[in-house]
Amino acid sequence: MTLPITEKQFGQQVMQLARLRGWRIYRTWNSMHSPAGFPDLCMVRLARVIFAELKSDKGKATPEQEAWLADLEATGKVEAYLWRPSDFGAITEILR
């Protein structure tokens, strides 16, 4: 039986993959004074900008997180995702 991965462990895996693929990454160290729901990661490489909210496989996005992702995606200029450990194969392709 495999133990579920924590959101923190998952975030570390995503950031390691992104760095290996040449992405510049921003992650807020302490979100206490940041706007509610702002995505966990902002990644930039060449002409692409990706915002990603990271959740465990059972974690639920808050309405504020969903609103941020929808508003960012609606710009048509950036990519915005809600990623879970079960999405790692797709994440690998997206960060290619």
Contacts in CASP RR format, 6 or more apart in sequence:
PFRMAT RR
TARGET T0000
AUTHOR 0000-0000-0000
METHOD contacts of the structure
MODEL  1
MTLPITEKQFGQQVMQLARLRGWRIYRTWNSMHSPAGFPDLCMVRLARVI
FAELKSDKGKATPEQEAWLADLEATGKVEAYLWRPSDFGAITEILR
4 56 0 8 1.000
4 57 0 8 1.000
4 58 0 8 1.000
4 85 0 8 1.000
5 13 0 8 1.000
5 56 0 8 1.000
5 57 0 8 1.000
5 85 0 8 1.000
6 56 0 8 1.000
7 54 0 8 1.000
7 55 0 8 1.000
7 56 0 8 1.000
7 59 0 8 1.000
10 54 0 8 1.000
10 56 0 8 1.000
10 83 0 8 1.000
10 84 0 8 1.000
10 85 0 8 1.000
11 40 0 8 1.000
11 41 0 8 1.000
11 54 0 8 1.000
13 85 0 8 1.000
13 88 0 8 1.000
14 41 0 8 1.000
14 52 0 8 1.000
14 54 0 8 1.000
14 83 0 8 1.000
14 91 0 8 1.000
15 25 0 8 1.000
15 27 0 8 1.000
15 41 0 8 1.000
17 91 0 8 1.000
17 92 0 8 1.000
17 95 0 8 1.000
18 25 0 8 1.000
18 41 0 8 1.000
18 43 0 8 1.000
18 95 0 8 1.000
19 25 0 8 1.000
21 45 0 8 1.000
21 95 0 8 1.000
21 96 0 8 1.000
22 45 0 8 1.000
23 43 0 8 1.000
23 44 0 8 1.000
23 45 0 8 1.000
23 50 0 8 1.000
23 95 0 8 1.000
24 43 0 8 1.000
24 44 0 8 1.000
24 45 0 8 1.000
25 41 0 8 1.000
25 42 0 8 1.000
25 43 0 8 1.000
26 41 0 8 1.000
26 42 0 8 1.000
26 43 0 8 1.000
27 40 0 8 1.000
27 41 0 8 1.000
27 42 0 8 1.000
28 34 0 8 1.000
28 38 0 8 1.000
28 40 0 8 1.000
31 38 0 8 1.000
35 68 0 8 1.000
36 62 0 8 1.000
36 64 0 8 1.000
37 53 0 8 1.000
37 62 0 8 1.000
37 64 0 8 1.000
37 65 0 8 1.000
37 67 0 8 1.000
37 68 0 8 1.000
38 68 0 8 1.000
39 51 0 8 1.000
39 52 0 8 1.000
39 53 0 8 1.000
39 65 0 8 1.000
39 68 0 8 1.000
39 69 0 8 1.000
39 72 0 8 1.000
39 80 0 8 1.000
40 52 0 8 1.000
40 53 0 8 1.000
40 54 0 8 1.000
41 50 0 8 1.000
41 51 0 8 1.000
41 52 0 8 1.000
41 54 0 8 1.000
42 49 0 8 1.000
42 50 0 8 1.000
42 51 0 8 1.000
43 49 0 8 1.000
43 50 0 8 1.000
43 51 0 8 1.000
43 52 0 8 1.000
43 95 0 8 1.000
44 50 0 8 1.000
48 79 0 8 1.000
49 77 0 8 1.000
49 78 0 8 1.000
49 79 0 8 1.000
50 78 0 8 1.000
50 79 0 8 1.000
50 80 0 8 1.000
50 81 0 8 1.000
50 94 0 8 1.000
50 95 0 8 1.000
51 68 0 8 1.000
51 69 0 8 1.000
51 72 0 8 1.000
51 78 0 8 1.000
51 79 0 8 1.000
51 80 0 8 1.000
51 81 0 8 1.000
52 80 0 8 1.000
52 81 0 8 1.000
52 82 0 8 1.000
52 83 0 8 1.000
53 61 0 8 1.000
53 65 0 8 1.000
53 68 0 8 1.000
53 69 0 8 1.000
53 81 0 8 1.000
53 82 0 8 1.000
53 83 0 8 1.000
54 83 0 8 1.000
54 84 0 8 1.000
55 61 0 8 1.000
55 82 0 8 1.000
55 83 0 8 1.000
55 84 0 8 1.000
56 84 0 8 1.000
56 85 0 8 1.000
57 84 0 8 1.000
57 85 0 8 1.000
57 86 0 8 1.000
59 84 0 8 1.000
61 69 0 8 1.000
61 82 0 8 1.000
65 82 0 8 1.000
66 82 0 8 1.000
68 80 0 8 1.000
69 80 0 8 1.000
69 81 0 8 1.000
69 82 0 8 1.000
70 80 0 8 1.000
72 78 0 8 1.000
72 80 0 8 1.000
73 79 0 8 1.000
73 80 0 8 1.000
79 94 0 8 1.000
81 94 0 8 1.000
83 91 0 8 1.000
END
